[in-house]
Amino acid sequence: MNLFKIKYLLKNWKMIIHLLFYTKRFGVNNEWWNNFDSIWGWSWEKRIISIIMIKPIIRNYKMMKFRAGIGFVLKDTYQKIF
């Protein structure tokens, strides 16, 4: 893992956790804790089941990568990360 990836992960780890586990407040808009719930947030039960089953987390990772590739992240940054 190169230095750019490490810096990017350290800077955006809250948003990555939010996108992988569909948290309701933690990491929304890359803030530590937001005042409003995300409309896509999962319940605790669904998050625990996704951790046990692993497949939902992999699907969320693929969706996160897809969203980054369609313009949410600059192209040069996308190529360095993925």
MARBA-292555 format. One record per residue: z negated, x negated, y of N, C-alpha, C in turn; residue in three letters. Coordinates in steps of 0.2 Angstrom, whole numbers, padded with zeros to 4 digits, always signed. Example, Ala and Ser with C-alpha at 12.3 -4.5 7.8 and 13.67 -1.06 7.14 Angstrom:
2
@n.Z=-0039 n.X=-0066 n.Y=-0028 ca.Z=-0039 ca.X=-0062 ca.Y=-0022 c.Z=-0039 c.X=-0066 c.Y=-0016 code=ALA $
@n.Z=-0035 n.X=-0064 n.Y=-0011 ca.Z=-0036 ca.X=-0068 ca.Y=-0005 c.Z=-0039 c.X=-0064 c.Y=+0000 code=SER $
***
This chain:
82
@n.Z=+0000 n.X=-0004 n.Y=-0006 ca.Z=+0000 ca.X=+0000 ca.Y=+0000 c.Z=+0000 c.X=-0005 c.Y=+0006 code=MET $
@n.Z=+0005 n.X=-0003 n.Y=+0011 ca.Z=+0005 ca.X=-0008 ca.Y=+0016 c.Z=+0000 c.X=-0005 c.Y=+0022 code=ASN $
@n.Z=+0000 n.X=-0010 n.Y=+0027 ca.Z=-0005 ca.X=-0009 ca.Y=+0032 c.Z=-0003 c.X=-0002 c.Y=+0036 code=LEU $
@n.Z=+0003 n.X=-0001 n.Y=+0037 ca.Z=+0005 ca.X=+0005 ca.Y=+0041 c.Z=+0002 c.X=+0012 c.Y=+0037 code=PHE $
@n.Z=+0003 n.X=+0012 n.Y=+0031 ca.Z=+0001 ca.X=+0018 ca.Y=+0027 c.Z=-0007 c.X=+0019 c.Y=+0027 code=LYS $
@n.Z=-0010 n.X=+0013 n.Y=+0027 ca.Z=-0018 ca.X=+0013 ca.Y=+0028 c.Z=-0020 c.X=+0016 c.Y=+0034 code=ILE $
@n.Z=-0017 n.X=+0013 n.Y=+0040 ca.Z=-0018 ca.X=+0016 ca.Y=+0046 c.Z=-0017 c.X=+0023 c.Y=+0047 code=LYS $
@n.Z=-0011 n.X=+0025 n.Y=+0045 ca.Z=-0009 ca.X=+0032 ca.Y=+0045 c.Z=-0014 c.X=+0037 c.Y=+0041 code=TYR $
@n.Z=-0016 n.X=+0035 n.Y=+0035 ca.Z=-0021 ca.X=+0039 ca.Y=+0031 c.Z=-0027 c.X=+0039 c.Y=+0035 code=LEU $
@n.Z=-0030 n.X=+0034 n.Y=+0038 ca.Z=-0036 ca.X=+0034 ca.Y=+0041 c.Z=-0036 c.X=+0038 c.Y=+0047 code=LEU $
@n.Z=-0030 n.X=+0038 n.Y=+0051 ca.Z=-0030 ca.X=+0042 ca.Y=+0057 c.Z=-0029 c.X=+0050 c.Y=+0055 code=LYS $
@n.Z=-0026 n.X=+0051 n.Y=+0050 ca.Z=-0025 ca.X=+0058 ca.Y=+0048 c.Z=-0028 c.X=+0061 c.Y=+0042 code=ASN $
@n.Z=-0033 n.X=+0058 n.Y=+0040 ca.Z=-0036 ca.X=+0060 ca.Y=+0033 c.Z=-0039 c.X=+0067 c.Y=+0033 code=TRP $
@n.Z=-0041 n.X=+0070 n.Y=+0039 ca.Z=-0043 ca.X=+0077 ca.Y=+0040 c.Z=-0038 c.X=+0082 c.Y=+0039 code=LYS $
@n.Z=-0032 n.X=+0080 n.Y=+0042 ca.Z=-0026 ca.X=+0085 ca.Y=+0041 c.Z=-0024 c.X=+0085 c.Y=+0034 code=MET $
@n.Z=-0024 n.X=+0079 n.Y=+0030 ca.Z=-0022 ca.X=+0078 ca.Y=+0024 c.Z=-0026 c.X=+0082 c.Y=+0019 code=ILE $
@n.Z=-0033 n.X=+0082 n.Y=+0020 ca.Z=-0038 ca.X=+0086 ca.Y=+0016 c.Z=-0036 c.X=+0093 c.Y=+0017 code=ILE $
@n.Z=-0035 n.X=+0095 n.Y=+0023 ca.Z=-0034 ca.X=+0102 ca.Y=+0025 c.Z=-0028 c.X=+0105 c.Y=+0021 code=HIS $
@n.Z=-0022 n.X=+0101 n.Y=+0021 ca.Z=-0016 ca.X=+0103 ca.Y=+0018 c.Z=-0016 c.X=+0103 c.Y=+0011 code=LEU $
@n.Z=-0020 n.X=+0098 n.Y=+0008 ca.Z=-0021 ca.X=+0098 ca.Y=+0000 c.Z=-0025 c.X=+0104 c.Y=-0002 code=LEU $
@n.Z=-0031 n.X=+0105 n.Y=+0001 ca.Z=-0036 ca.X=+0110 ca.Y=-0002 c.Z=-0036 c.X=+0116 c.Y=+0002 code=PHE $
@n.Z=-0031 n.X=+0117 n.Y=+0007 ca.Z=-0031 ca.X=+0123 ca.Y=+0011 c.Z=-0038 c.X=+0125 c.Y=+0014 code=TYR $
@n.Z=-0041 n.X=+0121 n.Y=+0017 ca.Z=-0048 ca.X=+0123 ca.Y=+0020 c.Z=-0047 c.X=+0127 c.Y=+0026 code=THR $
@n.Z=-0052 n.X=+0131 n.Y=+0027 ca.Z=-0051 ca.X=+0136 ca.Y=+0032 c.Z=-0052 c.X=+0133 c.Y=+0039 code=LYS $
@n.Z=-0057 n.X=+0129 n.Y=+0040 ca.Z=-0058 ca.X=+0126 ca.Y=+0047 c.Z=-0058 c.X=+0118 c.Y=+0047 code=ARG $
@n.Z=-0060 n.X=+0115 n.Y=+0042 ca.Z=-0060 ca.X=+0108 ca.Y=+0042 c.Z=-0053 c.X=+0105 c.Y=+0042 code=PHE $
@n.Z=-0052 n.X=+0101 n.Y=+0047 ca.Z=-0045 ca.X=+0098 ca.Y=+0048 c.Z=-0040 c.X=+0102 c.Y=+0051 code=GLY $
@n.Z=-0041 n.X=+0108 n.Y=+0053 ca.Z=-0036 ca.X=+0112 ca.Y=+0056 c.Z=-0035 c.X=+0109 c.Y=+0063 code=VAL $
@n.Z=-0028 n.X=+0108 n.Y=+0064 ca.Z=-0026 ca.X=+0104 ca.Y=+0070 c.Z=-0028 c.X=+0097 c.Y=+0071 code=ASN $
@n.Z=-0030 n.X=+0094 n.Y=+0065 ca.Z=-0033 ca.X=+0087 ca.Y=+0064 c.Z=-0039 c.X=+0086 c.Y=+0068 code=ASN $
@n.Z=-0043 n.X=+0092 n.Y=+0069 ca.Z=-0050 ca.X=+0091 ca.Y=+0073 c.Z=-0055 c.X=+0091 c.Y=+0067 code=GLU $
@n.Z=-0061 n.X=+0088 n.Y=+0069 ca.Z=-0066 ca.X=+0088 ca.Y=+0064 c.Z=-0068 c.X=+0095 c.Y=+0062 code=TRP $
@n.Z=-0069 n.X=+0099 n.Y=+0066 ca.Z=-0071 ca.X=+0106 ca.Y=+0064 c.Z=-0068 c.X=+0111 c.Y=+0070 code=TRP $
@n.Z=-0065 n.X=+0116 n.Y=+0068 ca.Z=-0062 ca.X=+0120 ca.Y=+0073 c.Z=-0066 c.X=+0126 c.Y=+0074 code=ASN $
@n.Z=-0065 n.X=+0130 n.Y=+0079 ca.Z=-0068 ca.X=+0136 ca.Y=+0081 c.Z=-0065 c.X=+0142 c.Y=+0078 code=ASN $
@n.Z=-0059 n.X=+0141 n.Y=+0075 ca.Z=-0056 ca.X=+0147 ca.Y=+0072 c.Z=-0054 c.X=+0145 c.Y=+0065 code=PHE $
@n.Z=-0053 n.X=+0150 n.Y=+0061 ca.Z=-0051 ca.X=+0149 ca.Y=+0054 c.Z=-0044 c.X=+0149 c.Y=+0053 code=ASP $
@n.Z=-0041 n.X=+0145 n.Y=+0049 ca.Z=-0034 ca.X=+0145 ca.Y=+0047 c.Z=-0033 c.X=+0151 c.Y=+0043 code=SER $
@n.Z=-0027 n.X=+0154 n.Y=+0045 ca.Z=-0025 ca.X=+0160 ca.Y=+0041 c.Z=-0023 c.X=+0158 c.Y=+0034 code=ILE $
@n.Z=-0022 n.X=+0152 n.Y=+0032 ca.Z=-0020 ca.X=+0150 ca.Y=+0025 c.Z=-0026 c.X=+0147 c.Y=+0021 code=TRP $
@n.Z=-0032 n.X=+0148 n.Y=+0024 ca.Z=-0037 ca.X=+0145 ca.Y=+0020 c.Z=-0039 c.X=+0148 c.Y=+0014 code=GLY $
@n.Z=-0041 n.X=+0144 n.Y=+0009 ca.Z=-0043 ca.X=+0146 ca.Y=+0002 c.Z=-0050 c.X=+0147 c.Y=+0002 code=TRP $
@n.Z=-0053 n.X=+0152 n.Y=-0003 ca.Z=-0060 ca.X=+0152 ca.Y=-0004 c.Z=-0062 c.X=+0146 c.Y=-0008 code=SER $
@n.Z=-0069 n.X=+0146 n.Y=-0008 ca.Z=-0072 ca.X=+0140 ca.Y=-0012 c.Z=-0070 c.X=+0140 c.Y=-0019 code=TRP $
@n.Z=-0070 n.X=+0146 n.Y=-0022 ca.Z=-0068 ca.X=+0147 ca.Y=-0029 c.Z=-0061 c.X=+0145 c.Y=-0030 code=GLU $
@n.Z=-0056 n.X=+0146 n.Y=-0026 ca.Z=-0049 ca.X=+0144 ca.Y=-0027 c.Z=-0049 c.X=+0137 c.Y=-0026 code=LYS $
@n.Z=-0052 n.X=+0134 n.Y=-0022 ca.Z=-0052 ca.X=+0127 ca.Y=-0021 c.Z=-0055 c.X=+0123 c.Y=-0027 code=ARG $
@n.Z=-0060 n.X=+0125 n.Y=-0030 ca.Z=-0063 ca.X=+0122 ca.Y=-0036 c.Z=-0058 c.X=+0123 c.Y=-0042 code=ILE $
@n.Z=-0055 n.X=+0129 n.Y=-0042 ca.Z=-0051 ca.X=+0130 ca.Y=-0048 c.Z=-0045 c.X=+0125 c.Y=-0047 code=ILE $
@n.Z=-0042 n.X=+0124 n.Y=-0041 ca.Z=-0036 ca.X=+0120 ca.Y=-0040 c.Z=-0038 c.X=+0113 c.Y=-0041 code=SER $
@n.Z=-0044 n.X=+0111 n.Y=-0040 ca.Z=-0046 ca.X=+0104 ca.Y=-0042 c.Z=-0046 c.X=+0103 c.Y=-0049 code=ILE $
@n.Z=-0049 n.X=+0108 n.Y=-0053 ca.Z=-0049 ca.X=+0108 ca.Y=-0060 c.Z=-0042 c.X=+0108 c.Y=-0063 code=ILE $
@n.Z=-0038 n.X=+0112 n.Y=-0061 ca.Z=-0031 ca.X=+0113 ca.Y=-0064 c.Z=-0027 c.X=+0108 c.Y=-0061 code=MET $
@n.Z=-0028 n.X=+0104 n.Y=-0056 ca.Z=-0024 ca.X=+0099 ca.Y=-0053 c.Z=-0017 c.X=+0101 c.Y=-0051 code=ILE $
@n.Z=-0013 n.X=+0105 n.Y=-0054 ca.Z=-0007 ca.X=+0107 ca.Y=-0053 c.Z=-0006 c.X=+0110 c.Y=-0046 code=LYS $
@n.Z=-0011 n.X=+0114 n.Y=-0043 ca.Z=-0010 ca.X=+0117 ca.Y=-0036 c.Z=-0010 c.X=+0111 c.Y=-0031 code=PRO $
@n.Z=-0014 n.X=+0106 n.Y=-0033 ca.Z=-0015 ca.X=+0100 ca.Y=-0028 c.Z=-0008 c.X=+0097 c.Y=-0028 code=ILE $
@n.Z=-0005 n.X=+0096 n.Y=-0034 ca.Z=+0001 ca.X=+0092 ca.Y=-0034 c.Z=+0007 c.X=+0096 c.Y=-0030 code=ILE $
@n.Z=+0006 n.X=+0103 n.Y=-0031 ca.Z=+0011 ca.X=+0107 ca.Y=-0027 c.Z=+0010 c.X=+0107 c.Y=-0020 code=ARG $
@n.Z=+0004 n.X=+0107 n.Y=-0018 ca.Z=+0002 ca.X=+0106 ca.Y=-0010 c.Z=+0004 c.X=+0099 c.Y=-0008 code=ASN $
@n.Z=+0004 n.X=+0094 n.Y=-0012 ca.Z=+0006 ca.X=+0087 ca.Y=-0010 c.Z=+0014 c.X=+0088 c.Y=-0008 code=TYR $
@n.Z=+0017 n.X=+0091 n.Y=-0013 ca.Z=+0024 ca.X=+0091 ca.Y=-0012 c.Z=+0026 c.X=+0095 c.Y=-0006 code=LYS $
@n.Z=+0023 n.X=+0101 n.Y=-0005 ca.Z=+0024 ca.X=+0105 ca.Y=+0001 c.Z=+0022 c.X=+0101 c.Y=+0008 code=MET $
@n.Z=+0017 n.X=+0097 n.Y=+0007 ca.Z=+0015 ca.X=+0093 ca.Y=+0013 c.Z=+0021 c.X=+0087 c.Y=+0014 code=MET $
@n.Z=+0023 n.X=+0084 n.Y=+0009 ca.Z=+0029 ca.X=+0080 ca.Y=+0010 c.Z=+0035 c.X=+0083 c.Y=+0012 code=LYS $
@n.Z=+0037 n.X=+0089 n.Y=+0010 ca.Z=+0042 ca.X=+0093 ca.Y=+0012 c.Z=+0042 c.X=+0094 c.Y=+0020 code=PHE $
@n.Z=+0036 n.X=+0097 n.Y=+0022 ca.Z=+0035 ca.X=+0098 ca.Y=+0029 c.Z=+0036 c.X=+0092 c.Y=+0033 code=ARG $
@n.Z=+0033 n.X=+0087 n.Y=+0031 ca.Z=+0034 ca.X=+0081 ca.Y=+0035 c.Z=+0041 c.X=+0079 c.Y=+0035 code=ALA $
@n.Z=+0045 n.X=+0080 n.Y=+0030 ca.Z=+0052 ca.X=+0078 ca.Y=+0030 c.Z=+0057 c.X=+0082 c.Y=+0034 code=GLY $
@n.Z=+0055 n.X=+0088 n.Y=+0036 ca.Z=+0059 ca.X=+0093 ca.Y=+0039 c.Z=+0058 c.X=+0092 c.Y=+0047 code=ILE $
@n.Z=+0054 n.X=+0088 n.Y=+0049 ca.Z=+0053 ca.X=+0087 ca.Y=+0056 c.Z=+0046 c.X=+0087 c.Y=+0059 code=GLY $
@n.Z=+0041 n.X=+0088 n.Y=+0055 ca.Z=+0034 ca.X=+0088 ca.Y=+0058 c.Z=+0032 c.X=+0080 c.Y=+0059 code=PHE $
@n.Z=+0035 n.X=+0076 n.Y=+0056 ca.Z=+0033 ca.X=+0069 ca.Y=+0057 c.Z=+0040 c.X=+0065 c.Y=+0059 code=VAL $
@n.Z=+0040 n.X=+0060 n.Y=+0063 ca.Z=+0046 ca.X=+0056 ca.Y=+0065 c.Z=+0049 c.X=+0053 c.Y=+0059 code=LEU $
@n.Z=+0056 n.X=+0053 n.Y=+0059 ca.Z=+0059 ca.X=+0050 ca.Y=+0053 c.Z=+0057 c.X=+0043 c.Y=+0051 code=LYS $
@n.Z=+0056 n.X=+0039 n.Y=+0056 ca.Z=+0054 ca.X=+0032 ca.Y=+0054 c.Z=+0047 c.X=+0032 c.Y=+0051 code=ASP $
@n.Z=+0043 n.X=+0036 n.Y=+0054 ca.Z=+0036 ca.X=+0037 ca.Y=+0051 c.Z=+0036 c.X=+0039 c.Y=+0044 code=THR $
@n.Z=+0040 n.X=+0044 n.Y=+0043 ca.Z=+0041 ca.X=+0048 ca.Y=+0036 c.Z=+0043 c.X=+0042 c.Y=+0031 code=TYR $
@n.Z=+0048 n.X=+0038 n.Y=+0033 ca.Z=+0051 ca.X=+0033 ca.Y=+0028 c.Z=+0045 c.X=+0028 c.Y=+0026 code=GLN $
@n.Z=+0041 n.X=+0026 n.Y=+0031 ca.Z=+0036 ca.X=+0022 ca.Y=+0030 c.Z=+0030 c.X=+0024 c.Y=+0026 code=LYS $
@n.Z=+0029 n.X=+0031 n.Y=+0026 ca.Z=+0023 ca.X=+0034 ca.Y=+0023 c.Z=+0025 c.X=+0035 c.Y=+0016 code=ILE $
@n.Z=+0031 n.X=+0039 n.Y=+0015 ca.Z=+0033 ca.X=+0041 ca.Y=+0008 c.Z=+0038 c.X=+0037 c.Y=+0005 code=PHE $
***
